[in-house]
Amino acid sequence: MTTLIKNIQELLQVRETSISKVSGAEMAILPTLKNAFLLIQDNLIADFGLMENLPEIDADEVIDATGKVVLPTWCDSHTHIVYAGNREQEFVDRINGFTYEEIANRGGGILNSAKKLNETSEDDIYDQSKIRLEEVMQLGTGAVEIKSGYGLTIEGELKMLRVIKKLAENYPISIKATFLGAHAFPTHYKENKAGYIEEIITQMIPEITQNKLADYIDVFCESGYFSVEETEKIMNAGIKSGLTPKIHVNQFNSIGGIQAGVKFKALSVDHLEIMNPEDIEALKDTETMPVALPSCSYFLSIPYTPAREMIKAGLPLALATDFNPGSTPSGNMNFVVATACIKMKMTPEEAINAATINGAYAMGLSETHGSITKGKKANLILTKPISSYYQIPYAFGSNLIESVFIEGKII
């Protein structure tokens, strides 16, 4: 099956040779072709170029993209899409003045989601989660990481990870699974934190790795959750079992989590709303990708990741949704890109790079996703007619997507 998209107003994120990520000043450079074509063969990008150089092609399908923009699908490297129910009441509680920490101390937050998940059947969780996955695909996401972390028991965590595995088997989108048993301390371990960590290390990790249910291991390294020392202990156990770390750090406080992530060669450190100069310095010249979650800042009314300072320091930056029931009940990467431009003062070029090639890196998918490169997956967004790609973040409340291709097929 071959599909030719012709007369593309502008083809974005064109990379003749595959790169893993862009950093610092390079983030402001978004290579594009105007008046272009793109050829899809089966599920891969076979060719692209200027219309004036279009060879004779006998394609099975031809799409005229006059006035439209084509770009790679979004790569959302941080989500919690698999969960049960919702936390609408906590949304109202925050409006009435309660903080995230106060809600958690009252039995809300992560523990509320854990209670609901453990009371819900695996089939029901799958049915709820697939609706959210289908929604983000329609919004242009072509690769997604999904975390566990609302089980906080062996049975609950395994149930979540089996749902993630089933979603990966049943949908064409690329899905990476992350084990986040260290999301919070369950109520029955409130006075025995060491006991829960021991359960994670000696029972959960072996069961998960034996059944090949996760690619990564995550820890919520934050005051009131897991300390740096506890985070390092869990990361180390995960690494020994073949799980690469991706960790939550610096959401509310800077306590040394970034330094711990770098020390253990974490693929990414995520949130980063609170960044000190030493945190930025620690990330320089490392292979760890900083990931910002601007729609979480928007929803919780907390600070935004200081993108300008980080990019000026030469760092790369990725953008992700943090789609979850408590702090970001949205998987809309288009809104994330717009919010990064509006609130974090990233340029459209920087934001698109952060949401495509750098997002792919933060999931270990740079070789197959995140850019228009021959041989990569034909995961594409075809916009409606727009004046330029600047309209994507500018018209933040509009759905500018006409079609989404995943594995070469319109979904």
TIFIKOL-245793 format. One record per residue (C-alpha): residue in three letters; x, y, z; residue number from 1. Coordinates in Angstrom, 3 decimals. Last residue first. Layout:
<recs>
    aa          x          y          z     i
   ALA          X          Y          Z   NUM
...
</recs>
This chain:
<recs>
    aa          x          y          z     i
   ILE     -7.213      6.408     12.073   411
   ILE     -5.621      7.187      8.733   410
   LYS     -3.094      4.483      7.962   409
   GLY      0.683      4.686      7.526   408
   GLU      1.572      3.200     10.924   407
   ILE     -0.491      5.974     12.506   406
   PHE     -1.868      8.697     10.241   405
   VAL     -3.944     11.489     11.807   404
   SER     -6.326     13.559      9.700   403
   GLU     -7.854     17.048      9.638   402
   ILE     -6.219     18.498     12.748   401
   LEU     -6.768     22.195     13.520   400
   ASN     -8.885     21.606     16.612   399
   SER     -9.290     25.125     17.948   398
   GLY     -8.726     26.365     21.497   397
   PHE     -5.016     27.123     21.145   396
   ALA     -5.334     29.120     17.922   395
   TYR     -1.814     30.506     18.381   394
   PRO     -0.150     27.181     19.252   393
   ILE     -1.131     25.483     15.943   392
   GLN     -1.440     28.816     14.055   391
   TYR      2.332     29.183     14.034   390
   TYR      2.303     26.253     11.594   389
   SER      1.241     28.690      8.889   388
   SER     -1.940     30.113      7.330   387
   ILE     -3.959     26.984      8.014   386
   PRO     -5.941     24.545      5.830   385
   LYS     -6.780     21.586      8.109   384
   THR     -3.756     19.813      9.481   383
   LEU     -2.293     16.471      8.447   382
   ILE     -0.585     14.858     11.449   381
   LEU      1.745     11.972     10.725   380
   ASN      2.983      8.614     11.953   379
   ALA      4.583      6.960      8.925   378
   LYS      7.157      5.174     11.083   377
   LYS     10.748      6.029     10.192   376
   GLY     12.514      4.628      7.149   375
   LYS     13.013      7.979      5.473   374
   THR     12.935     10.796      8.029   373
   ILE     10.097     13.139      8.935   372
   SER     10.730     13.325     12.667   371
   GLY      9.589     12.074     16.080   370
   HIS      9.487      8.316     15.727   369
   THR     11.501      5.248     14.701   368
   GLU     15.105      5.783     15.788   367
   SER     14.199      8.329     18.459   366
   LEU     11.915      5.883     20.292   365
   GLY     13.621      5.535     23.694   364
   MET     10.636      7.129     25.395   363
   ALA     12.300     10.449     26.312   362
   TYR     13.955     10.408     22.880   361
   ALA     10.536     10.382     21.186   360
   GLY      9.527     13.420     23.223   359
   ASN     12.707     15.147     22.068   358
   ILE     11.883     14.447     18.406   357
   THR      8.199     15.404     18.632   356
   ALA      6.833     17.514     21.494   355
   ALA     10.101     19.313     22.305   354
   ASN     10.815     19.999     18.624   353
   ILE      7.285     21.384     18.248   352
   ALA      7.765     23.570     21.331   351
   GLU     11.133     24.900     20.191   350
   GLU      9.812     25.787     16.733   349
   PRO      6.675     27.392     18.173   348
   THR      8.930     29.549     20.383   347
   MET      8.997     28.748     24.083   346
   LYS      7.776     31.522     26.331   345
   MET      6.831     29.146     29.171   344
   LYS      3.256     30.442     29.514   343
   ILE      2.110     31.083     25.942   342
   CYS      4.526     28.900     23.965   341
   ALA      4.493     25.980     26.399   340
   THR      0.725     26.403     26.720   339
   ALA      0.302     26.053     22.948   338
   VAL      2.418     22.896     22.792   337
   VAL      0.551     21.399     25.762   336
   PHE     -2.804     22.339     24.210   335
   ASN     -1.858     20.482     21.029   334
   MET     -0.670     17.590     23.209   333
   ASN     -4.223     17.033     24.448   332
   GLY     -4.059     14.219     27.005   331
   SER     -6.247     15.971     29.564   330
   PRO     -7.210     15.299     33.178   329
   THR     -4.004     16.900     34.471   328
   SER     -3.596     16.990     38.274   327
   GLY     -5.976     14.351     39.588   326
   PRO     -7.258     12.006     36.887   325
   ASN     -4.036     11.705     34.882   324
   PHE     -2.602     12.886     31.534   323
   ASP      0.946     14.092     32.410   322
   THR      0.806     15.887     29.024   321
   ALA      4.370     15.812     27.686   320
   LEU      6.987     18.300     26.479   319
   ALA     10.679     17.585     25.976   318
   LEU     13.639     19.846     26.726   317
   PRO     17.288     19.796     25.646   316
   LEU     19.789     21.748     27.704   315
   GLY     22.195     24.409     26.457   314
   ALA     21.977     26.750     29.470   313
   LYS     19.797     29.110     27.392   312
   ILE     17.425     26.177     26.877   311
   MET     17.151     25.681     30.641   310
   GLU     16.690     29.338     31.477   309
   ARG     14.048     29.787     28.771   308
   ALA     12.198     26.627     29.779   307
   PRO     11.675     27.586     33.418   306
   THR      9.133     24.773     34.122   305
   TYR      5.837     26.446     34.988   304
   PRO      4.881     27.390     38.541   303
   ILE      1.709     25.972     40.157   302
   SER     -1.892     26.769     39.250   301
   LEU     -2.874     23.086     39.521   300
   PHE     -4.466     22.850     36.051   299
   TYR     -2.024     25.151     34.272   298
   SER      1.050     23.668     35.946   297
   CYS     -0.194     20.202     34.951   296
   SER     -0.811     21.512     31.409   295
   PRO      2.822     22.580     31.313   294
   LEU      4.391     19.142     31.866   293
   ALA      8.113     19.653     31.225   292
   VAL     10.545     16.806     30.520   291
   PRO     14.327     17.025     31.051   290
   MET     16.087     14.333     29.017   289
   THR     18.996     12.496     30.674   288
   GLU     21.987     11.747     28.414   287
   THR     24.156     14.219     30.313   286
   ASP     26.266     17.197     29.214   285
   LYS     24.388     19.656     31.451   284
   LEU     21.690     18.159     33.687   283
   ALA     23.476     18.876     36.985   282
   GLU     23.925     22.550     36.042   281
   ILE     20.160     22.971     35.665   280
   ASP     19.596     21.498     39.116   279
   GLU     22.424     23.627     40.563   278
   PRO     20.747     26.787     39.194   277
   ASN     17.536     25.826     41.056   276
   MET     14.471     24.451     39.282   275
   ILE     10.934     24.158     40.658   274
   GLU      8.432     23.131     37.966   273
   LEU     10.750     20.331     36.881   272
   HIS      7.946     17.855     36.033   271
   ASP      9.932     14.888     34.616   270
   VAL     13.483     13.558     34.730   269
   SER     14.231     11.381     31.708   268
   LEU     16.277      8.401     30.564   267
   ALA     17.665      8.093     34.090   266
   LYS     21.424      7.567     34.118   265
   PHE     21.556      6.554     37.821   264
   LYS     23.601      9.601     38.816   263
   VAL     21.541     11.814     36.497   262
   GLY     18.338     10.755     38.232   261
   ALA     19.879     11.259     41.676   260
   GLN     21.040     14.760     40.710   259
   ILE     17.542     15.530     39.488   258
   GLY     16.027     14.260     42.728   257
   GLY     18.160     16.503     44.929   256
   ILE     15.416     18.053     47.059   255
   SER     14.018     20.785     44.791   254
   ASN     10.394     21.156     45.870   253
   PHE      6.892     21.147     44.395   252
   GLN      7.252     19.245     41.130   251
   ASN     11.036     18.902     41.360   250
   VAL     11.242     15.226     40.334   249
   HIS      9.136     12.424     38.837   248
   ILE     11.480      9.724     37.483   247
   LYS     12.319      7.729     34.374   246
   PRO     14.666      4.850     35.315   245
   THR     15.555      1.988     32.921   244
   LEU     14.285     -1.450     33.957   243
   GLY     16.609     -4.440     33.435   242
   SER     16.246     -6.127     36.827   241
   LYS     19.421     -4.570     38.244   240
   ILE     18.197     -1.217     36.930   239
   GLY     14.949     -1.576     38.857   238
   ALA     16.735     -2.333     42.115   237
   ASN     18.981      0.697     41.632   236
   MET     16.017      2.926     40.907   235
   ILE     14.304      1.733     44.101   234
   LYS     17.341      2.436     46.301   233
   GLU     17.984      5.758     44.598   232
   THR     14.395      6.867     45.190   231
   GLU     14.579      5.873     48.863   230
   GLU     17.740      7.953     49.337   229
   VAL     16.242     10.883     47.429   228
   SER     13.128     10.719     49.588   227
   PHE      9.840      9.261     48.386   226
   TYR      6.520     11.009     49.128   225
   GLY      6.150     13.828     51.668   224
   SER      8.837     15.906     49.962   223
   GLU      9.232     14.618     46.416   222
   CYS     10.793     11.803     44.395   221
   PHE      7.769     10.145     42.787   220
   VAL      9.562      7.041     41.476   219
   ASP      9.572      5.509     37.986   218
   ILE     10.763      2.242     36.447   217
   TYR     10.867      1.651     32.704   216
   ASP     10.123     -0.962     30.045   215
   ALA      7.346     -2.773     31.910   214
   LEU      5.229     -5.945     31.770   213
   LYS      7.880     -8.491     30.828   212
   ASN      6.261    -11.219     32.991   211
   GLN      9.500    -11.908     34.879   210
   THR     10.153     -8.167     34.983   209
   ILE      6.839     -7.425     36.664   208
   GLU      7.023    -10.280     39.160   207
   PRO     10.644     -9.477     40.113   206
   ILE      9.841     -5.734     40.479   205
   MET      6.740     -6.240     42.617   204
   GLN      8.031     -8.738     45.186   203
   THR     11.526     -7.956     46.474   202
   ILE     11.942     -4.327     45.449   201
   ILE      8.399     -2.997     45.696   200
   GLU      7.709     -5.026     48.851   199
   GLU     10.927     -3.742     50.437   198
   ILE      9.851     -0.182     49.613   197
   TYR      6.540     -0.910     51.323   196
   GLY      8.254     -2.240     54.436   195
   ALA     10.628      0.726     54.613   194
   LYS      7.589      3.004     54.683   193
   ASN      6.172      1.307     57.764   192
   GLU      3.929      3.805     59.538   191
   LYS      1.912      4.694     56.434   190
   TYR      2.204      1.145     55.085   189
   HIS     -1.512      0.345     55.457   188
   THR     -2.387      3.664     53.854   187
   PRO     -0.405      3.030     50.677   186
   PHE      2.815      5.054     50.262   185
   ALA      2.809      7.085     47.059   184
   HIS      3.929      6.738     43.429   183
   ALA      6.629      4.156     44.139   182
   GLY      4.709      1.417     42.289   181
   LEU      5.420      3.393     39.159   180
   PHE      6.210      0.698     36.581   179
   THR      6.457      2.290     33.140   178
   ALA      5.022      0.887     29.914   177
   LYS      5.875      2.224     26.448   176
   ILE      3.125      2.367     23.830   175
   SER      3.524      2.790     20.065   174
   ILE      0.112      3.482     18.503   173
   PRO     -1.297      0.655     16.372   172
   TYR     -3.836     -0.415     19.031   171
   ASN     -4.778     -3.872     20.357   170
   GLU     -1.427     -5.222     21.587   169
   ALA     -0.314     -1.953     23.189   168
   LEU     -3.715     -1.606     24.889   167
   LYS     -3.369     -5.158     26.224   166
   LYS      0.088     -4.383     27.623   165
   ILE     -1.226     -1.254     29.352   164
   VAL     -4.083     -3.297     30.850   163
   ARG     -1.596     -5.917     32.057   162
   LEU      0.441     -3.118     33.648   161
   MET     -2.592     -1.832     35.525   160
   LYS     -3.530     -5.278     36.848   159
   LEU      0.067     -5.957     37.867   158
   GLU      0.086     -2.726     39.878   157
   GLY     -3.217     -3.556     41.555   156
   GLU     -2.302     -7.145     42.449   155
   ILE      1.098     -6.206     43.869   154
   THR     -0.423     -3.315     45.790   153
   LEU      0.043      0.427     45.217   152
   GLY     -2.481      0.114     42.387   151
   TYR     -2.590      3.675     41.088   150
   GLY      1.080      3.684     40.102   149
   SER      1.165      2.248     36.580   148
   LYS      2.590      4.497     33.916   147
   ILE      1.768      4.965     30.234   146
   GLU      4.252      6.257     27.641   145
   VAL      2.754      7.373     24.346   144
   ALA      3.537      7.370     20.652   143
   GLY      1.375      8.667     17.784   142
   THR     -0.454     11.516     19.509   141
   GLY     -2.445     13.654     17.063   140
   LEU     -5.654     14.563     18.867   139
   GLN     -7.407     11.509     17.392   138
   MET     -4.726      9.366     19.037   137
   VAL     -5.326     11.174     22.327   136
   GLU     -9.032     10.290     22.182   135
   GLU     -8.449      6.639     21.312   134
   LEU     -6.194      6.310     24.357   133
   ARG     -8.798      7.924     26.619   132
   ILE    -11.512      5.562     25.385   131
   LYS     -9.090      2.642     25.751   130
   SER     -8.595      3.511     29.416   129
   GLN    -12.236      3.162     30.480   128
   ASP    -12.657     -0.198     28.738   127
   TYR     -9.349     -1.459     30.123   126
   ILE    -10.271     -0.414     33.655   125
   ASP    -13.608     -2.212     33.270   124
   ASP    -11.895     -5.392     32.078   123
   GLU     -9.430     -5.276     34.980   122
   SER    -12.259     -4.970     37.490   121
   THR    -12.558     -1.898     39.704   120
   GLU    -12.198     -1.809     43.519   119
   ASN     -8.372     -1.712     43.330   118
   LEU     -8.595      1.174     40.899   117
   LYS    -10.966      3.217     43.033   116
   LYS     -8.810      2.887     46.158   115
   ALA     -5.646      3.689     44.187   114
   SER     -7.255      6.807     42.679   113
   ASN     -8.108      8.105     46.170   112
   LEU     -4.592      7.235     47.375   111
   ILE     -3.116      9.282     44.496   110
   GLY     -4.985     12.414     45.516   109
   GLY     -7.471     12.218     48.329   108
   GLY     -7.095     10.678     51.761   107
   ARG     -7.275     13.995     53.624   106
   ASN     -3.482     14.382     53.506   105
   ALA     -3.635     14.168     49.707   104
   ILE     -6.161     17.017     49.559   103
   GLU     -3.928     19.109     51.813   102
   GLU     -0.895     18.408     49.603   101
   TYR     -2.685     19.438     46.405   100
   THR     -3.878     22.612     48.156    99
   PHE     -7.431     23.292     49.354    98
   GLY     -8.861     26.707     48.491    97
   ASN    -12.418     26.178     47.305    96
   ILE    -11.265     25.870     43.689    95
   ARG     -8.956     23.113     44.915    94
   ASP    -11.900     21.289     46.497    93
   VAL    -13.828     21.593     43.214    92
   PHE    -11.068     19.777     41.334    91
   GLU    -10.886     17.305     44.225    90
   GLN    -14.552     16.502     43.612    89
   GLU    -13.824     15.735     39.954    88
   ARG    -11.355     12.998     40.837    87
   ASN    -12.215     10.406     38.195    86
   GLY    -13.133      6.744     37.752    85
   ALA    -10.444      4.120     37.222    84
   TYR     -6.946      4.657     35.838    83
   VAL     -4.789      3.849     32.822    82
   ILE     -3.879      7.116     31.083    81
   HIS     -1.106      8.006     33.561    80
   THR      1.036      9.865     31.040    79
   HIS      4.615     11.013     30.404    78
   SER      6.428     10.617     27.062    77
   ASP      3.805     12.013     24.712    76
   CYS      5.294     11.849     21.216    75
   TRP      3.168     14.038     18.941    74
   THR      2.588     12.918     15.373    73
   PRO      5.132     14.039     12.802    72
   LEU      4.223     17.117     10.744    71
   VAL      2.140     17.910      7.671    70
   VAL      0.724     21.392      6.991    69
   LYS     -2.251     22.230      4.766    68
   GLY     -2.947     24.857      2.112    67
   THR     -2.982     22.220     -0.641    66
   ALA     -2.698     18.774      0.956    65
   ASP     -3.984     16.747     -2.004    64
   ILE     -4.062     13.085     -0.980    63
   VAL     -3.219     10.343     -3.492    62
   GLU     -3.969      6.689     -2.792    61
   ASP     -2.635      3.498     -4.369    60
   ALA      0.362      5.415     -5.675    59
   ASP      1.829      5.083     -9.172    58
   ILE      4.642      7.566     -8.667    57
   GLU      6.347      9.682    -11.305    56
   PRO      9.012     11.617     -9.456    55
   LEU      8.256     14.770     -7.443    54
   ASN     11.218     17.141     -7.745    53
   GLU      9.201     20.320     -8.299    52
   MET      6.927     19.182     -5.475    51
   LEU      9.841     19.425     -3.054    50
   GLY     10.873     16.337     -1.133    49
   PHE      9.709     13.205      0.610    48
   ASP     10.305      9.458      0.386    47
   ALA      9.447      6.086      1.925    46
   ILE      8.013      7.071      5.304    45
   LEU      6.953      3.746      6.787    44
   ASN      3.773      1.777      7.534    43
   ASP      3.009      0.416      4.044    42
   GLN      4.867      2.818      1.768    41
   ILE      4.138      6.461      2.546    40
   LEU      5.313      9.153      0.148    39
   LEU      5.564     12.806      1.141    38
   PHE      5.314     15.834     -1.125    37
   ALA      6.359     19.447     -0.641    36
   ASN      5.341     22.999     -1.368    35
   LYS      7.487     24.291      1.501    34
   LEU     10.068     22.084      3.204    33
   THR     10.865     22.391      6.910    32
   PRO     13.751     22.192      9.377    31
   LEU     12.776     23.401     12.880    30
   ILE     15.655     25.323     14.435    29
   ALA     14.894     26.935     17.808    28
   MET     15.796     23.704     19.614    27
   GLU     19.294     23.905     18.187    26
   ALA     19.983     26.842     20.559    25
   GLY     19.915     24.473     23.537    24
   SER     19.411     20.818     22.678    23
   VAL     17.971     18.650     19.895    22
   LYS     17.403     14.902     20.172    21
   SER     18.281     11.482     18.710    20
   ILE     19.037     12.405     15.122    19
   SER     18.095     10.457     11.988    18
   THR     19.496     11.682      8.712    17
   GLU     17.543     13.708      6.179    16
   ARG     15.549     15.333      8.986    15
   VAL     12.344     17.163      8.088    14
   GLN     10.534     18.398     11.196    13
   LEU      7.727     20.104      9.281    12
   LEU      6.333     19.744      5.748    11
   GLU      4.793     23.026      4.618    10
   GLN      2.016     23.788      2.122     9
   ILE      1.873     20.116      1.169     8
   ASN      1.076     19.913     -2.551     7
   LYS      1.177     16.119     -2.446     6
   ILE      0.525     13.295      0.018     5
   LEU      1.202     10.014     -1.754     4
   THR      0.002      6.769     -0.196     3
   THR      1.442      3.371     -1.061     2
   MET      0.000      0.000      0.000     1
</recs>
